[in-house]
Amino acid sequence: MARTTRQVDGSDGEARAADHLERAGLRVLSRNWRCRTGELDIVARDADGTLVFVEVRRRASSAFGGAAASITPAKQLRLARAAEFYRQVMRCTHLPCRFDVVLIEAGRLEWIRDAIRPGG
């Protein structure tokens, strides 16, 4: 089945984000990790051992609030649940973790560390 333009753009954005994170010193462990509670765009490990769950959002422009506004409280909750499921399955609940966001808007990439604080 042919992929839609949106799917291609999303994959390109995630590849660009993963490349950026790796150049910054993170080690990408997984991309598009799926489970029954949701999907994690990128799972990485920082140099200090922190497990990093990265949500990638790409938008053509900042109209309608832009990429950041698309990460709703409901989306944050799904991310937290998927991350917890990942930690259980991979047996890494002992590792510290954080939630980062990579925003790609009008071609510009912005990486925000510790951008999402689920439940708080």
SULGIWO-V431452 format. One record per backbone hydrogen bond with DSSP energy under -0.5 kcal/mol. CO is the residue of the C=O (numbers start at 1). NH is the residue of the N-H. E is the energy in kcal/mol with one decimal. If there is no record, write none. Layout:
co: [CO & CO]
nh: [NH & NH]
e: [E & E]
//
This chain:
co: [4 & 5 & 6 & 7 & 8 & 9 & 10 & 11 & 12 & 13 & 14 & 15 & 16 & 17 & 18 & 19 & 20 & 21 & 22 & 26 & 27 & 30 & 33 & 35 & 38 & 39 & 40 & 41 & 42 & 43 & 43 & 44 & 45 & 46 & 50 & 51 & 51 & 52 & 52 & 53 & 53 & 54 & 54 & 55 & 57 & 59 & 62 & 63 & 65 & 66 & 67 & 68 & 70 & 72 & 73 & 74 & 75 & 76 & 77 & 78 & 79 & 80 & 81 & 82 & 83 & 84 & 85 & 86 & 87 & 88 & 92 & 96 & 98 & 98 & 99 & 99 & 100 & 101 & 101 & 102 & 103 & 103 & 104 & 105 & 108 & 110 & 110 & 111 & 112 & 112 & 116 & 117]
nh: [8 & 9 & 10 & 11 & 12 & 13 & 14 & 15 & 16 & 17 & 18 & 19 & 20 & 21 & 22 & 23 & 24 & 26 & 25 & 28 & 45 & 43 & 40 & 38 & 35 & 41 & 33 & 32 & 54 & 29 & 30 & 52 & 27 & 49 & 46 & 53 & 98 & 44 & 54 & 55 & 100 & 42 & 56 & 102 & 104 & 106 & 65 & 66 & 69 & 70 & 70 & 71 & 72 & 76 & 77 & 78 & 79 & 80 & 81 & 82 & 83 & 84 & 85 & 86 & 87 & 88 & 89 & 90 & 92 & 91 & 95 & 51 & 53 & 100 & 115 & 116 & 55 & 103 & 112 & 57 & 105 & 110 & 59 & 108 & 105 & 103 & 112 & 113 & 101 & 115 & 99 & 120]
e: [-2.3 & -2.8 & -2.4 & -2.5 & -2.5 & -2.5 & -2.4 & -2.4 & -2.4 & -2.4 & -2.7 & -2.3 & -2.2 & -2.6 & -2.4 & -2.2 & -1.3 & -2.4 & -1.5 & -0.6 & -1.9 & -2.7 & -2.8 & -1.1 & -2.5 & -0.5 & -1.9 & -2.5 & -3.1 & -3.0 & -2.0 & -3.3 & -2.5 & -2.2 & -2.8 & -0.5 & -1.9 & -2.8 & -0.6 & -0.5 & -2.3 & -1.6 & -0.5 & -2.6 & -3.0 & -1.7 & -1.1 & -1.4 & -0.9 & -0.5 & -1.1 & -1.7 & -1.3 & -2.5 & -2.1 & -2.1 & -2.4 & -2.4 & -2.3 & -2.5 & -2.8 & -2.2 & -2.2 & -2.6 & -2.6 & -2.0 & -2.8 & -2.9 & -2.5 & -0.8 & -1.5 & -3.0 & -2.6 & -0.6 & -1.1 & -1.7 & -2.2 & -0.5 & -3.3 & -2.7 & -0.5 & -2.7 & -2.9 & -2.2 & -2.4 & -3.0 & -0.6 & -0.6 & -2.2 & -0.8 & -0.5 & -2.1]
//
